[in-house]
């Protein structure tokens, strides 16, 4: 099971590792590395990412704010 974590809010300086758009999802891996994704790429790869993630921070609700 992947934990949802409360960490520092992602800012406009945080960019998607896949396309460079603003990141709204941070995925922490067991190695300690973080991956950042825009909402689109987080949803596109969510199934596989949740299998390997130890923590998942999703701030995509800010897109509609």
PDBQT receptor file of N, H, CA, C and O in Angstrom, charges set to zero:
ATOM      1  N   UNK A   1       0.840  -1.173   0.000  1.00  0.00    +0.000 N 
ATOM      2  CA  UNK A   1       0.000   0.000   0.000  1.00  0.00    +0.000 C 
ATOM      3  C   UNK A   1       0.885   1.234   0.000  1.00  0.00    +0.000 C 
ATOM      4  O   UNK A   1       1.873   1.290   0.731  1.00  0.00    +0.000 OA
ATOM      5  N   UNK A   2       0.541   2.215  -0.806  1.00  0.00    +0.000 N 
ATOM      6  H   UNK A   2      -0.262   2.169  -1.400  1.00  0.00    +0.000 HD
ATOM      7  CA  UNK A   2       1.304   3.444  -0.924  1.00  0.00    +0.000 C 
ATOM      8  C   UNK A   2       0.738   4.492   0.022  1.00  0.00    +0.000 C 
ATOM      9  O   UNK A   2      -0.470   4.727   0.039  1.00  0.00    +0.000 OA
ATOM     10  N   UNK A   3       1.589   5.112   0.796  1.00  0.00    +0.000 N 
ATOM     11  H   UNK A   3       2.571   4.921   0.782  1.00  0.00    +0.000 HD
ATOM     12  CA  UNK A   3       1.159   6.144   1.730  1.00  0.00    +0.000 C 
ATOM     13  C   UNK A   3       0.991   7.465   0.993  1.00  0.00    +0.000 C 
ATOM     14  O   UNK A   3       1.730   7.767   0.056  1.00  0.00    +0.000 OA
ATOM     15  N   UNK A   4       0.022   8.236   1.425  1.00  0.00    +0.000 N 
ATOM     16  H   UNK A   4      -0.578   7.991   2.187  1.00  0.00    +0.000 HD
ATOM     17  CA  UNK A   4      -0.109   9.608   0.961  1.00  0.00    +0.000 C 
ATOM     18  C   UNK A   4       0.561  10.467   2.006  1.00  0.00    +0.000 C 
ATOM     19  O   UNK A   4       0.278  10.340   3.198  1.00  0.00    +0.000 OA
ATOM     20  N   UNK A   5       1.451  11.343   1.566  1.00  0.00    +0.000 N 
ATOM     21  H   UNK A   5       1.681  11.446   0.598  1.00  0.00    +0.000 HD
ATOM     22  CA  UNK A   5       2.251  12.102   2.521  1.00  0.00    +0.000 C 
ATOM     23  C   UNK A   5       1.932  13.583   2.446  1.00  0.00    +0.000 C 
ATOM     24  O   UNK A   5       1.480  14.098   1.424  1.00  0.00    +0.000 OA
ATOM     25  N   UNK A   6       2.178  14.235   3.539  1.00  0.00    +0.000 N 
ATOM     26  H   UNK A   6       2.546  13.816   4.369  1.00  0.00    +0.000 HD
ATOM     27  CA  UNK A   6       2.076  15.678   3.604  1.00  0.00    +0.000 C 
ATOM     28  C   UNK A   6       3.495  16.222   3.668  1.00  0.00    +0.000 C 
ATOM     29  O   UNK A   6       4.138  16.166   4.716  1.00  0.00    +0.000 OA
ATOM     30  N   UNK A   7       3.976  16.740   2.569  1.00  0.00    +0.000 N 
ATOM     31  H   UNK A   7       3.454  16.786   1.718  1.00  0.00    +0.000 HD
ATOM     32  CA  UNK A   7       5.300  17.341   2.527  1.00  0.00    +0.000 C 
ATOM     33  C   UNK A   7       5.160  18.751   1.990  1.00  0.00    +0.000 C 
ATOM     34  O   UNK A   7       4.048  19.251   1.815  1.00  0.00    +0.000 OA
ATOM     35  N   UNK A   8       6.264  19.377   1.734  1.00  0.00    +0.000 N 
ATOM     36  H   UNK A   8       7.167  18.971   1.876  1.00  0.00    +0.000 HD
ATOM     37  CA  UNK A   8       6.246  20.737   1.209  1.00  0.00    +0.000 C 
ATOM     38  C   UNK A   8       5.420  20.808  -0.066  1.00  0.00    +0.000 C 
ATOM     39  O   UNK A   8       5.486  19.926  -0.922  1.00  0.00    +0.000 OA
ATOM     40  N   UNK A   9       4.655  21.860  -0.170  1.00  0.00    +0.000 N 
ATOM     41  H   UNK A   9       4.601  22.577   0.526  1.00  0.00    +0.000 HD
ATOM     42  CA  UNK A   9       3.824  22.075  -1.349  1.00  0.00    +0.000 C 
ATOM     43  C   UNK A   9       4.696  22.233  -2.588  1.00  0.00    +0.000 C 
ATOM     44  O   UNK A   9       5.741  22.881  -2.553  1.00  0.00    +0.000 OA
ATOM     45  N   UNK A  10       4.253  21.641  -3.659  1.00  0.00    +0.000 N 
ATOM     46  H   UNK A  10       3.404  21.114  -3.687  1.00  0.00    +0.000 HD
ATOM     47  CA  UNK A  10       4.951  21.817  -4.929  1.00  0.00    +0.000 C 
ATOM     48  C   UNK A  10       4.750  23.255  -5.405  1.00  0.00    +0.000 C 
ATOM     49  O   UNK A  10       3.685  23.836  -5.199  1.00  0.00    +0.000 OA
ATOM     50  N   UNK A  11       5.756  23.818  -6.031  1.00  0.00    +0.000 N 
ATOM     51  H   UNK A  11       6.622  23.346  -6.198  1.00  0.00    +0.000 HD
ATOM     52  CA  UNK A  11       5.678  25.198  -6.517  1.00  0.00    +0.000 C 
ATOM     53  C   UNK A  11       5.726  25.210  -8.033  1.00  0.00    +0.000 C 
ATOM     54  O   UNK A  11       5.901  24.171  -8.668  1.00  0.00    +0.000 OA
ATOM     55  N   UNK A  12       5.569  26.390  -8.605  1.00  0.00    +0.000 N 
ATOM     56  H   UNK A  12       5.426  27.234  -8.089  1.00  0.00    +0.000 HD
ATOM     57  CA  UNK A  12       5.634  26.521 -10.060  1.00  0.00    +0.000 C 
ATOM     58  C   UNK A  12       7.036  26.228 -10.588  1.00  0.00    +0.000 C 
ATOM     59  O   UNK A  12       7.212  26.020 -11.788  1.00  0.00    +0.000 OA
ATOM     60  N   UNK A  13       8.023  26.209  -9.714  1.00  0.00    +0.000 N 
ATOM     61  H   UNK A  13       7.880  26.378  -8.739  1.00  0.00    +0.000 HD
ATOM     62  CA  UNK A  13       9.388  25.861 -10.118  1.00  0.00    +0.000 C 
ATOM     63  C   UNK A  13       9.571  24.351 -10.265  1.00  0.00    +0.000 C 
ATOM     64  O   UNK A  13      10.524  23.904 -10.902  1.00  0.00    +0.000 OA
ATOM     65  N   UNK A  14       8.665  23.561  -9.680  1.00  0.00    +0.000 N 
ATOM     66  H   UNK A  14       7.890  23.925  -9.161  1.00  0.00    +0.000 HD
ATOM     67  CA  UNK A  14       8.737  22.099  -9.800  1.00  0.00    +0.000 C 
ATOM     68  C   UNK A  14       8.144  21.689 -11.135  1.00  0.00    +0.000 C 
ATOM     69  O   UNK A  14       6.995  22.007 -11.444  1.00  0.00    +0.000 OA
ATOM     70  N   UNK A  15       8.943  20.978 -11.923  1.00  0.00    +0.000 N 
ATOM     71  H   UNK A  15       9.875  20.719 -11.672  1.00  0.00    +0.000 HD
ATOM     72  CA  UNK A  15       8.552  20.651 -13.286  1.00  0.00    +0.000 C 
ATOM     73  C   UNK A  15       8.423  19.146 -13.475  1.00  0.00    +0.000 C 
ATOM     74  O   UNK A  15       9.139  18.369 -12.843  1.00  0.00    +0.000 OA
ATOM     75  N   UNK A  16       7.512  18.741 -14.343  1.00  0.00    +0.000 N 
ATOM     76  H   UNK A  16       6.930  19.372 -14.857  1.00  0.00    +0.000 HD
ATOM     77  CA  UNK A  16       7.281  17.338 -14.671  1.00  0.00    +0.000 C 
ATOM     78  C   UNK A  16       8.551  16.733 -15.268  1.00  0.00    +0.000 C 
ATOM     79  O   UNK A  16       9.152  17.300 -16.180  1.00  0.00    +0.000 OA
ATOM     80  N   UNK A  17       8.947  15.582 -14.745  1.00  0.00    +0.000 N 
ATOM     81  H   UNK A  17       8.459  15.121 -14.004  1.00  0.00    +0.000 HD
ATOM     82  CA  UNK A  17      10.136  14.906 -15.258  1.00  0.00    +0.000 C 
ATOM     83  C   UNK A  17       9.910  14.353 -16.661  1.00  0.00    +0.000 C 
ATOM     84  O   UNK A  17      10.872  14.017 -17.352  1.00  0.00    +0.000 OA
ATOM     85  N   UNK A  18       8.684  14.257 -17.080  1.00  0.00    +0.000 N 
ATOM     86  H   UNK A  18       7.903  14.530 -16.519  1.00  0.00    +0.000 HD
ATOM     87  CA  UNK A  18       8.368  13.683 -18.393  1.00  0.00    +0.000 C 
ATOM     88  C   UNK A  18       8.297  14.751 -19.489  1.00  0.00    +0.000 C 
ATOM     89  O   UNK A  18       8.833  14.564 -20.581  1.00  0.00    +0.000 OA
ATOM     90  N   UNK A  19       7.622  15.889 -19.186  1.00  0.00    +0.000 N 
ATOM     91  H   UNK A  19       7.187  16.042 -18.298  1.00  0.00    +0.000 HD
ATOM     92  CA  UNK A  19       7.394  16.868 -20.258  1.00  0.00    +0.000 C 
ATOM     93  C   UNK A  19       7.807  18.299 -19.916  1.00  0.00    +0.000 C 
ATOM     94  O   UNK A  19       7.840  19.151 -20.804  1.00  0.00    +0.000 OA
ATOM     95  N   UNK A  20       8.123  18.582 -18.652  1.00  0.00    +0.000 N 
ATOM     96  H   UNK A  20       8.097  17.890 -17.931  1.00  0.00    +0.000 HD
ATOM     97  CA  UNK A  20       8.549  19.924 -18.272  1.00  0.00    +0.000 C 
ATOM     98  C   UNK A  20       7.426  20.848 -17.847  1.00  0.00    +0.000 C 
ATOM     99  O   UNK A  20       7.694  21.986 -17.465  1.00  0.00    +0.000 OA
ATOM    100  N   UNK A  21       6.173  20.402 -17.899  1.00  0.00    +0.000 N 
ATOM    101  H   UNK A  21       5.956  19.477 -18.210  1.00  0.00    +0.000 HD
ATOM    102  CA  UNK A  21       5.054  21.220 -17.418  1.00  0.00    +0.000 C 
ATOM    103  C   UNK A  21       5.121  21.310 -15.894  1.00  0.00    +0.000 C 
ATOM    104  O   UNK A  21       5.888  20.588 -15.258  1.00  0.00    +0.000 OA
ATOM    105  N   UNK A  22       4.310  22.201 -15.311  1.00  0.00    +0.000 N 
ATOM    106  H   UNK A  22       3.687  22.788 -15.828  1.00  0.00    +0.000 HD
ATOM    107  CA  UNK A  22       4.299  22.323 -13.855  1.00  0.00    +0.000 C 
ATOM    108  C   UNK A  22       3.898  20.995 -13.225  1.00  0.00    +0.000 C 
ATOM    109  O   UNK A  22       2.931  20.362 -13.649  1.00  0.00    +0.000 OA
ATOM    110  N   UNK A  23       4.647  20.582 -12.213  1.00  0.00    +0.000 N 
ATOM    111  H   UNK A  23       5.432  21.096 -11.869  1.00  0.00    +0.000 HD
ATOM    112  CA  UNK A  23       4.381  19.316 -11.523  1.00  0.00    +0.000 C 
ATOM    113  C   UNK A  23       3.331  19.513 -10.439  1.00  0.00    +0.000 C 
ATOM    114  O   UNK A  23       3.367  20.491  -9.692  1.00  0.00    +0.000 OA
ATOM    115  N   UNK A  24       2.394  18.571 -10.364  1.00  0.00    +0.000 N 
ATOM    116  H   UNK A  24       2.365  17.777 -10.971  1.00  0.00    +0.000 HD
ATOM    117  CA  UNK A  24       1.376  18.567  -9.321  1.00  0.00    +0.000 C 
ATOM    118  C   UNK A  24       1.393  17.263  -8.531  1.00  0.00    +0.000 C 
ATOM    119  O   UNK A  24       0.638  17.117  -7.570  1.00  0.00    +0.000 OA
ATOM    120  N   UNK A  25       2.240  16.319  -8.919  1.00  0.00    +0.000 N 
ATOM    121  H   UNK A  25       2.853  16.438  -9.700  1.00  0.00    +0.000 HD
ATOM    122  CA  UNK A  25       2.338  15.032  -8.230  1.00  0.00    +0.000 C 
ATOM    123  C   UNK A  25       3.803  14.728  -7.964  1.00  0.00    +0.000 C 
ATOM    124  O   UNK A  25       4.641  14.798  -8.863  1.00  0.00    +0.000 OA
ATOM    125  N   UNK A  26       4.102  14.383  -6.695  1.00  0.00    +0.000 N 
ATOM    126  H   UNK A  26       3.422  14.327  -5.965  1.00  0.00    +0.000 HD
ATOM    127  CA  UNK A  26       5.446  13.950  -6.323  1.00  0.00    +0.000 C 
ATOM    128  C   UNK A  26       5.350  12.496  -5.892  1.00  0.00    +0.000 C 
ATOM    129  O   UNK A  26       4.524  12.144  -5.049  1.00  0.00    +0.000 OA
ATOM    130  N   UNK A  27       6.200  11.647  -6.477  1.00  0.00    +0.000 N 
ATOM    131  H   UNK A  27       6.871  11.933  -7.161  1.00  0.00    +0.000 HD
ATOM    132  CA  UNK A  27       6.245  10.231  -6.153  1.00  0.00    +0.000 C 
ATOM    133  C   UNK A  27       7.596   9.945  -5.516  1.00  0.00    +0.000 C 
ATOM    134  O   UNK A  27       8.638  10.211  -6.116  1.00  0.00    +0.000 OA
ATOM    135  N   UNK A  28       7.581   9.403  -4.299  1.00  0.00    +0.000 N 
ATOM    136  H   UNK A  28       6.734   9.187  -3.812  1.00  0.00    +0.000 HD
ATOM    137  CA  UNK A  28       8.827   9.049  -3.619  1.00  0.00    +0.000 C 
ATOM    138  C   UNK A  28       9.061   7.554  -3.778  1.00  0.00    +0.000 C 
ATOM    139  O   UNK A  28       8.167   6.744  -3.533  1.00  0.00    +0.000 OA
ATOM    140  N   UNK A  29      10.264   7.201  -4.187  1.00  0.00    +0.000 N 
ATOM    141  H   UNK A  29      10.990   7.859  -4.386  1.00  0.00    +0.000 HD
ATOM    142  CA  UNK A  29      10.642   5.807  -4.377  1.00  0.00    +0.000 C 
ATOM    143  C   UNK A  29      11.405   5.294  -3.158  1.00  0.00    +0.000 C 
ATOM    144  O   UNK A  29      11.895   6.084  -2.352  1.00  0.00    +0.000 OA
ATOM    145  N   UNK A  30      11.504   3.983  -3.027  1.00  0.00    +0.000 N 
ATOM    146  H   UNK A  30      11.106   3.341  -3.683  1.00  0.00    +0.000 HD
ATOM    147  CA  UNK A  30      12.197   3.372  -1.893  1.00  0.00    +0.000 C 
ATOM    148  C   UNK A  30      13.657   3.822  -1.818  1.00  0.00    +0.000 C 
ATOM    149  O   UNK A  30      14.232   3.877  -0.731  1.00  0.00    +0.000 OA
ATOM    150  N   UNK A  31      14.248   4.139  -2.950  1.00  0.00    +0.000 N 
ATOM    151  H   UNK A  31      13.781   4.094  -3.833  1.00  0.00    +0.000 HD
ATOM    152  CA  UNK A  31      15.647   4.583  -2.977  1.00  0.00    +0.000 C 
ATOM    153  C   UNK A  31      15.830   5.971  -2.379  1.00  0.00    +0.000 C 
ATOM    154  O   UNK A  31      16.954   6.408  -2.131  1.00  0.00    +0.000 OA
ATOM    155  N   UNK A  32      14.703   6.667  -2.149  1.00  0.00    +0.000 N 
ATOM    156  H   UNK A  32      13.790   6.313  -2.350  1.00  0.00    +0.000 HD
ATOM    157  CA  UNK A  32      14.764   8.032  -1.647  1.00  0.00    +0.000 C 
ATOM    158  C   UNK A  32      14.628   9.070  -2.738  1.00  0.00    +0.000 C 
ATOM    159  O   UNK A  32      14.490  10.259  -2.451  1.00  0.00    +0.000 OA
ATOM    160  N   UNK A  33      14.666   8.639  -3.978  1.00  0.00    +0.000 N 
ATOM    161  H   UNK A  33      14.778   7.673  -4.212  1.00  0.00    +0.000 HD
ATOM    162  CA  UNK A  33      14.520   9.552  -5.108  1.00  0.00    +0.000 C 
ATOM    163  C   UNK A  33      13.062   9.994  -5.243  1.00  0.00    +0.000 C 
ATOM    164  O   UNK A  33      12.140   9.252  -4.907  1.00  0.00    +0.000 OA
ATOM    165  N   UNK A  34      12.878  11.201  -5.737  1.00  0.00    +0.000 N 
ATOM    166  H   UNK A  34      13.627  11.804  -6.010  1.00  0.00    +0.000 HD
ATOM    167  CA  UNK A  34      11.546  11.731  -6.022  1.00  0.00    +0.000 C 
ATOM    168  C   UNK A  34      11.378  11.856  -7.523  1.00  0.00    +0.000 C 
ATOM    169  O   UNK A  34      12.313  12.206  -8.242  1.00  0.00    +0.000 OA
ATOM    170  N   UNK A  35      10.168  11.565  -7.984  1.00  0.00    +0.000 N 
ATOM    171  H   UNK A  35       9.408  11.282  -7.399  1.00  0.00    +0.000 HD
ATOM    172  CA  UNK A  35       9.792  11.818  -9.366  1.00  0.00    +0.000 C 
ATOM    173  C   UNK A  35       8.659  12.829  -9.338  1.00  0.00    +0.000 C 
ATOM    174  O   UNK A  35       7.762  12.739  -8.499  1.00  0.00    +0.000 OA
ATOM    175  N   UNK A  36       8.696  13.787 -10.249  1.00  0.00    +0.000 N 
ATOM    176  H   UNK A  36       9.425  13.860 -10.931  1.00  0.00    +0.000 HD
ATOM    177  CA  UNK A  36       7.666  14.811 -10.333  1.00  0.00    +0.000 C 
ATOM    178  C   UNK A  36       6.915  14.667 -11.648  1.00  0.00    +0.000 C 
ATOM    179  O   UNK A  36       7.515  14.421 -12.694  1.00  0.00    +0.000 OA
ATOM    180  N   UNK A  37       5.591  14.823 -11.583  1.00  0.00    +0.000 N 
ATOM    181  H   UNK A  37       5.103  15.023 -10.733  1.00  0.00    +0.000 HD
ATOM    182  CA  UNK A  37       4.766  14.669 -12.781  1.00  0.00    +0.000 C 
ATOM    183  C   UNK A  37       3.668  15.714 -12.832  1.00  0.00    +0.000 C 
ATOM    184  O   UNK A  37       3.140  16.133 -11.802  1.00  0.00    +0.000 OA
ATOM    185  N   UNK A  38       3.333  16.126 -14.041  1.00  0.00    +0.000 N 
ATOM    186  H   UNK A  38       3.761  15.786 -14.878  1.00  0.00    +0.000 HD
ATOM    187  CA  UNK A  38       2.137  16.929 -14.244  1.00  0.00    +0.000 C 
ATOM    188  C   UNK A  38       0.937  16.003 -14.021  1.00  0.00    +0.000 C 
ATOM    189  O   UNK A  38       1.104  14.786 -13.937  1.00  0.00    +0.000 OA
ATOM    190  N   UNK A  39      -0.239  16.554 -13.927  1.00  0.00    +0.000 N 
ATOM    191  H   UNK A  39      -0.375  17.543 -13.996  1.00  0.00    +0.000 HD
ATOM    192  CA  UNK A  39      -1.425  15.734 -13.711  1.00  0.00    +0.000 C 
ATOM    193  C   UNK A  39      -1.625  14.701 -14.803  1.00  0.00    +0.000 C 
ATOM    194  O   UNK A  39      -1.979  13.557 -14.519  1.00  0.00    +0.000 OA
ATOM    195  N   UNK A  40      -1.403  15.094 -16.050  1.00  0.00    +0.000 N 
ATOM    196  H   UNK A  40      -1.115  16.024 -16.280  1.00  0.00    +0.000 HD
ATOM    197  CA  UNK A  40      -1.591  14.194 -17.185  1.00  0.00    +0.000 C 
ATOM    198  C   UNK A  40      -0.686  12.970 -17.092  1.00  0.00    +0.000 C 
ATOM    199  O   UNK A  40      -1.162  11.839 -17.195  1.00  0.00    +0.000 OA
ATOM    200  N   UNK A  41       0.589  13.182 -16.902  1.00  0.00    +0.000 N 
ATOM    201  H   UNK A  41       0.976  14.101 -16.819  1.00  0.00    +0.000 HD
ATOM    202  CA  UNK A  41       1.523  12.058 -16.868  1.00  0.00    +0.000 C 
ATOM    203  C   UNK A  41       1.393  11.230 -15.583  1.00  0.00    +0.000 C 
ATOM    204  O   UNK A  41       1.646  10.026 -15.598  1.00  0.00    +0.000 OA
ATOM    205  N   UNK A  42       1.005  11.860 -14.484  1.00  0.00    +0.000 N 
ATOM    206  H   UNK A  42       0.800  12.839 -14.471  1.00  0.00    +0.000 HD
ATOM    207  CA  UNK A  42       0.763  11.094 -13.257  1.00  0.00    +0.000 C 
ATOM    208  C   UNK A  42      -0.385  10.117 -13.474  1.00  0.00    +0.000 C 
ATOM    209  O   UNK A  42      -0.292   8.953 -13.085  1.00  0.00    +0.000 OA
ATOM    210  N   UNK A  43      -1.470  10.587 -14.095  1.00  0.00    +0.000 N 
ATOM    211  H   UNK A  43      -1.546  11.532 -14.411  1.00  0.00    +0.000 HD
ATOM    212  CA  UNK A  43      -2.608   9.700 -14.372  1.00  0.00    +0.000 C 
ATOM    213  C   UNK A  43      -2.239   8.632 -15.390  1.00  0.00    +0.000 C 
ATOM    214  O   UNK A  43      -2.646   7.478 -15.257  1.00  0.00    +0.000 OA
ATOM    215  N   UNK A  44      -1.473   9.009 -16.402  1.00  0.00    +0.000 N 
ATOM    216  H   UNK A  44      -1.142   9.947 -16.509  1.00  0.00    +0.000 HD
ATOM    217  CA  UNK A  44      -1.095   8.071 -17.455  1.00  0.00    +0.000 C 
ATOM    218  C   UNK A  44      -0.277   6.904 -16.901  1.00  0.00    +0.000 C 
ATOM    219  O   UNK A  44      -0.425   5.771 -17.360  1.00  0.00    +0.000 OA
ATOM    220  N   UNK A  45       0.580   7.173 -15.922  1.00  0.00    +0.000 N 
ATOM    221  H   UNK A  45       0.700   8.093 -15.550  1.00  0.00    +0.000 HD
ATOM    222  CA  UNK A  45       1.487   6.152 -15.391  1.00  0.00    +0.000 C 
ATOM    223  C   UNK A  45       1.144   5.739 -13.956  1.00  0.00    +0.000 C 
ATOM    224  O   UNK A  45       1.938   5.054 -13.310  1.00  0.00    +0.000 OA
ATOM    225  N   UNK A  46      -0.012   6.139 -13.454  1.00  0.00    +0.000 N 
ATOM    226  H   UNK A  46      -0.657   6.696 -13.979  1.00  0.00    +0.000 HD
ATOM    227  CA  UNK A  46      -0.350   5.939 -12.042  1.00  0.00    +0.000 C 
ATOM    228  C   UNK A  46      -0.307   4.479 -11.600  1.00  0.00    +0.000 C 
ATOM    229  O   UNK A  46       0.224   4.186 -10.529  1.00  0.00    +0.000 OA
ATOM    230  N   UNK A  47      -0.840   3.577 -12.376  1.00  0.00    +0.000 N 
ATOM    231  H   UNK A  47      -1.271   3.815 -13.246  1.00  0.00    +0.000 HD
ATOM    232  CA  UNK A  47      -0.878   2.169 -11.970  1.00  0.00    +0.000 C 
ATOM    233  C   UNK A  47       0.512   1.650 -11.664  1.00  0.00    +0.000 C 
ATOM    234  O   UNK A  47       0.733   1.066 -10.603  1.00  0.00    +0.000 OA
ATOM    235  N   UNK A  48       1.440   1.850 -12.561  1.00  0.00    +0.000 N 
ATOM    236  H   UNK A  48       1.261   2.325 -13.422  1.00  0.00    +0.000 HD
ATOM    237  CA  UNK A  48       2.808   1.361 -12.368  1.00  0.00    +0.000 C 
ATOM    238  C   UNK A  48       3.526   2.144 -11.269  1.00  0.00    +0.000 C 
ATOM    239  O   UNK A  48       4.245   1.558 -10.460  1.00  0.00    +0.000 OA
ATOM    240  N   UNK A  49       3.337   3.456 -11.236  1.00  0.00    +0.000 N 
ATOM    241  H   UNK A  49       2.753   3.933 -11.894  1.00  0.00    +0.000 HD
ATOM    242  CA  UNK A  49       3.999   4.270 -10.221  1.00  0.00    +0.000 C 
ATOM    243  C   UNK A  49       3.568   3.877  -8.817  1.00  0.00    +0.000 C 
ATOM    244  O   UNK A  49       4.402   3.804  -7.915  1.00  0.00    +0.000 OA
ATOM    245  N   UNK A  50       2.286   3.624  -8.618  1.00  0.00    +0.000 N 
ATOM    246  H   UNK A  50       1.609   3.682  -9.350  1.00  0.00    +0.000 HD
ATOM    247  CA  UNK A  50       1.801   3.244  -7.281  1.00  0.00    +0.000 C 
ATOM    248  C   UNK A  50       2.377   1.896  -6.834  1.00  0.00    +0.000 C 
ATOM    249  O   UNK A  50       2.493   1.638  -5.636  1.00  0.00    +0.000 OA
ATOM    250  N   UNK A  51       2.733   1.049  -7.782  1.00  0.00    +0.000 N 
ATOM    251  H   UNK A  51       2.639   1.259  -8.755  1.00  0.00    +0.000 HD
ATOM    252  CA  UNK A  51       3.350  -0.239  -7.447  1.00  0.00    +0.000 C 
ATOM    253  C   UNK A  51       4.748  -0.061  -6.853  1.00  0.00    +0.000 C 
ATOM    254  O   UNK A  51       5.177  -0.864  -6.024  1.00  0.00    +0.000 OA
ATOM    255  N   UNK A  52       5.457   0.983  -7.273  1.00  0.00    +0.000 N 
ATOM    256  H   UNK A  52       5.109   1.636  -7.946  1.00  0.00    +0.000 HD
ATOM    257  CA  UNK A  52       6.843   1.176  -6.845  1.00  0.00    +0.000 C 
ATOM    258  C   UNK A  52       7.025   2.329  -5.866  1.00  0.00    +0.000 C 
ATOM    259  O   UNK A  52       8.111   2.498  -5.311  1.00  0.00    +0.000 OA
ATOM    260  N   UNK A  53       5.984   3.124  -5.646  1.00  0.00    +0.000 N 
ATOM    261  H   UNK A  53       5.102   2.987  -6.096  1.00  0.00    +0.000 HD
ATOM    262  CA  UNK A  53       6.078   4.298  -4.778  1.00  0.00    +0.000 C 
ATOM    263  C   UNK A  53       5.962   3.915  -3.313  1.00  0.00    +0.000 C 
ATOM    264  O   UNK A  53       5.221   3.002  -2.950  1.00  0.00    +0.000 OA
ATOM    265  N   UNK A  54       6.707   4.628  -2.477  1.00  0.00    +0.000 N 
ATOM    266  H   UNK A  54       7.310   5.370  -2.772  1.00  0.00    +0.000 HD
ATOM    267  CA  UNK A  54       6.534   4.497  -1.030  1.00  0.00    +0.000 C 
ATOM    268  C   UNK A  54       5.707   5.662  -0.496  1.00  0.00    +0.000 C 
ATOM    269  O   UNK A  54       5.171   5.586   0.609  1.00  0.00    +0.000 OA
ATOM    270  N   UNK A  55       5.601   6.739  -1.274  1.00  0.00    +0.000 N 
ATOM    271  H   UNK A  55       6.037   6.800  -2.171  1.00  0.00    +0.000 HD
ATOM    272  CA  UNK A  55       4.779   7.888  -0.901  1.00  0.00    +0.000 C 
ATOM    273  C   UNK A  55       4.293   8.577  -2.160  1.00  0.00    +0.000 C 
ATOM    274  O   UNK A  55       4.969   8.573  -3.189  1.00  0.00    +0.000 OA
ATOM    275  N   UNK A  56       3.102   9.176  -2.065  1.00  0.00    +0.000 N 
ATOM    276  H   UNK A  56       2.553   9.180  -1.230  1.00  0.00    +0.000 HD
ATOM    277  CA  UNK A  56       2.460   9.818  -3.211  1.00  0.00    +0.000 C 
ATOM    278  C   UNK A  56       1.846  11.124  -2.732  1.00  0.00    +0.000 C 
ATOM    279  O   UNK A  56       0.973  11.111  -1.864  1.00  0.00    +0.000 OA
ATOM    280  N   UNK A  57       2.285  12.246  -3.280  1.00  0.00    +0.000 N 
ATOM    281  H   UNK A  57       2.994  12.256  -3.985  1.00  0.00    +0.000 HD
ATOM    282  CA  UNK A  57       1.727  13.553  -2.960  1.00  0.00    +0.000 C 
ATOM    283  C   UNK A  57       1.038  14.065  -4.212  1.00  0.00    +0.000 C 
ATOM    284  O   UNK A  57       1.691  14.307  -5.227  1.00  0.00    +0.000 OA
ATOM    285  N   UNK A  58      -0.275  14.232  -4.146  1.00  0.00    +0.000 N 
ATOM    286  H   UNK A  58      -0.805  14.036  -3.321  1.00  0.00    +0.000 HD
ATOM    287  CA  UNK A  58      -1.056  14.679  -5.299  1.00  0.00    +0.000 C 
ATOM    288  C   UNK A  58      -1.703  16.014  -4.974  1.00  0.00    +0.000 C 
ATOM    289  O   UNK A  58      -2.584  16.092  -4.117  1.00  0.00    +0.000 OA
ATOM    290  N   UNK A  59      -1.270  17.058  -5.654  1.00  0.00    +0.000 N 
ATOM    291  H   UNK A  59      -0.555  16.995  -6.351  1.00  0.00    +0.000 HD
ATOM    292  CA  UNK A  59      -1.827  18.395  -5.473  1.00  0.00    +0.000 C 
ATOM    293  C   UNK A  59      -2.585  18.831  -6.720  1.00  0.00    +0.000 C 
ATOM    294  O   UNK A  59      -2.756  20.029  -6.947  1.00  0.00    +0.000 OA
ATOM    295  N   UNK A  60      -3.036  17.894  -7.520  1.00  0.00    +0.000 N 
ATOM    296  H   UNK A  60      -2.897  16.921  -7.335  1.00  0.00    +0.000 HD
ATOM    297  CA  UNK A  60      -3.707  18.234  -8.773  1.00  0.00    +0.000 C 
ATOM    298  C   UNK A  60      -5.032  18.956  -8.567  1.00  0.00    +0.000 C 
ATOM    299  O   UNK A  60      -5.550  19.556  -9.508  1.00  0.00    +0.000 OA
ATOM    300  N   UNK A  61      -5.593  18.914  -7.358  1.00  0.00    +0.000 N 
ATOM    301  H   UNK A  61      -5.172  18.427  -6.593  1.00  0.00    +0.000 HD
ATOM    302  CA  UNK A  61      -6.820  19.669  -7.081  1.00  0.00    +0.000 C 
ATOM    303  C   UNK A  61      -6.590  21.179  -7.233  1.00  0.00    +0.000 C 
ATOM    304  O   UNK A  61      -7.536  21.942  -7.433  1.00  0.00    +0.000 OA
ATOM    305  N   UNK A  62      -5.329  21.597  -7.136  1.00  0.00    +0.000 N 
ATOM    306  H   UNK A  62      -4.561  20.977  -6.974  1.00  0.00    +0.000 HD
ATOM    307  CA  UNK A  62      -4.990  23.007  -7.327  1.00  0.00    +0.000 C 
ATOM    308  C   UNK A  62      -5.218  23.461  -8.756  1.00  0.00    +0.000 C 
ATOM    309  O   UNK A  62      -5.304  24.664  -9.005  1.00  0.00    +0.000 OA
ATOM    310  N   UNK A  63      -5.317  22.544  -9.696  1.00  0.00    +0.000 N 
ATOM    311  H   UNK A  63      -5.246  21.568  -9.494  1.00  0.00    +0.000 HD
ATOM    312  CA  UNK A  63      -5.560  22.908 -11.094  1.00  0.00    +0.000 C 
ATOM    313  C   UNK A  63      -6.907  23.587 -11.262  1.00  0.00    +0.000 C 
ATOM    314  O   UNK A  63      -7.063  24.440 -12.136  1.00  0.00    +0.000 OA
ATOM    315  N   UNK A  64      -7.874  23.228 -10.450  1.00  0.00    +0.000 N 
ATOM    316  H   UNK A  64      -7.748  22.535  -9.740  1.00  0.00    +0.000 HD
ATOM    317  CA  UNK A  64      -9.222  23.774 -10.557  1.00  0.00    +0.000 C 
ATOM    318  C   UNK A  64      -9.476  24.935  -9.604  1.00  0.00    +0.000 C 
ATOM    319  O   UNK A  64     -10.569  25.502  -9.582  1.00  0.00    +0.000 OA
ATOM    320  N   UNK A  65      -8.472  25.283  -8.823  1.00  0.00    +0.000 N 
ATOM    321  H   UNK A  65      -7.584  24.823  -8.841  1.00  0.00    +0.000 HD
ATOM    322  CA  UNK A  65      -8.647  26.365  -7.827  1.00  0.00    +0.000 C 
ATOM    323  C   UNK A  65      -8.584  27.731  -8.465  1.00  0.00    +0.000 C 
ATOM    324  O   UNK A  65      -8.712  28.742  -7.775  1.00  0.00    +0.000 OA
TER     325      UNK A  65
